[in-house]
Amino acid sequence: MAVQELTAEQKIRQQLTGSPFADPQFQHEGGDVIRWITGGNQPDLHVTFHREGERITVKCATCKNILGYLPVSLFGRKRTKGERYSRVAH
C-alpha cells in the first residue's frame, strides 16, 4: 500500500486535532477568550468578556481592570448590516 501525501489543509488539521480529517474545535466563548477591538481614532484594545447576570463586564486582557459594561441583550440577537454597539455604560 502506497503512503499518500497529505495536502496542506490535512497537515494543518493533523497538527490541530491529531487527525488529518477531523474538524478543529476553537473556543469562542468565555472569559479566557481575548477579543481585539480596533477602529476609529482610539488605540486598539485587547479585552475579555465576563457575563454577570444581565450585563457583560469588559476587562482589559492584560491588567484585568474593568473597562465598562455591555447589556447582555446586545448579544441575544443578530445585528443588521452597518449597526454598531453604540452604548457602553461605565
C-alpha positions as CSV (number, residue, x, y, z in Angstrom):
1,M,0.0,0.0,0.0
2,A,1.4,3.4,-1.0
3,V,1.7,6.2,1.5
4,Q,-0.5,9.1,0.5
5,E,0.9,12.6,0.8
6,L,-1.2,14.9,2.9
7,T,-2.5,18.2,1.5
8,A,-1.6,21.5,3.2
9,E,-5.1,21.6,4.8
10,Q,-4.8,18.0,6.0
11,K,-1.4,18.8,7.6
12,I,-2.9,21.7,9.5
13,R,-5.8,19.6,10.6
14,Q,-3.3,16.9,11.7
15,Q,-1.4,19.5,13.8
16,L,-4.5,20.9,15.4
17,T,-6.5,17.8,16.1
18,G,-4.3,14.8,15.7
19,S,-6.2,13.6,12.6
20,P,-5.9,14.9,9.0
21,F,-9.7,14.6,8.6
22,A,-11.1,16.0,11.9
23,D,-12.6,19.5,12.2
24,P,-10.8,21.6,14.7
25,Q,-12.8,23.0,17.7
26,F,-11.9,26.5,18.8
27,Q,-13.1,28.2,22.0
28,H,-15.1,31.3,21.1
29,E,-16.9,32.0,24.3
30,G,-16.0,32.6,27.9
31,G,-13.7,34.7,30.0
32,D,-10.5,33.2,28.6
33,V,-11.2,34.3,25.0
34,I,-9.3,37.5,24.2
35,R,-11.0,39.9,21.8
36,W,-9.3,42.5,19.8
37,I,-11.2,45.8,19.5
38,T,-9.9,48.2,16.8
39,G,-11.1,51.1,14.7
40,G,-11.6,54.8,14.9
41,N,-9.1,57.1,16.4
42,Q,-8.7,55.3,19.8
43,P,-5.9,52.8,20.5
44,D,-6.6,49.1,19.9
45,L,-7.8,47.1,22.9
46,H,-7.4,43.5,23.9
47,V,-10.3,42.6,26.2
48,T,-12.2,39.8,27.8
49,F,-15.9,39.5,28.3
50,H,-17.4,38.2,31.6
51,R,-21.1,37.6,31.9
52,E,-22.6,38.8,35.2
53,G,-26.3,38.4,35.2
54,E,-27.9,40.9,32.7
55,R,-24.7,42.6,31.8
56,I,-21.3,41.7,30.4
57,T,-18.2,43.1,32.1
58,V,-15.5,44.2,29.7
59,K,-12.0,43.8,31.2
60,C,-8.5,44.6,29.9
61,A,-6.9,41.3,28.9
62,T,-3.5,42.5,30.3
63,C,-4.2,44.2,33.6
64,K,-7.8,42.8,34.2
65,N,-9.1,46.2,35.1
66,I,-12.8,46.7,34.3
67,L,-13.2,49.0,31.3
68,G,-17.0,49.1,31.2
69,Y,-20.2,47.1,30.8
70,L,-22.5,45.9,27.9
71,P,-26.1,44.7,28.3
72,V,-26.5,41.0,27.5
73,S,-29.3,41.9,25.2
74,L,-26.8,43.2,22.7
75,F,-25.6,39.6,22.1
76,G,-29.0,38.0,22.1
77,R,-29.9,39.0,18.5
78,K,-28.2,39.5,15.2
79,R,-27.2,43.0,14.3
80,T,-28.4,44.4,11.0
81,K,-25.8,45.4,8.4
82,G,-24.0,48.6,9.5
83,E,-25.4,48.5,13.0
84,R,-22.9,49.2,15.8
85,Y,-22.7,48.7,19.5
86,S,-23.1,52.4,20.4
87,R,-23.9,52.1,24.2
88,V,-21.2,51.2,26.7
89,A,-22.2,52.1,30.2
90,H,-19.4,52.9,32.7
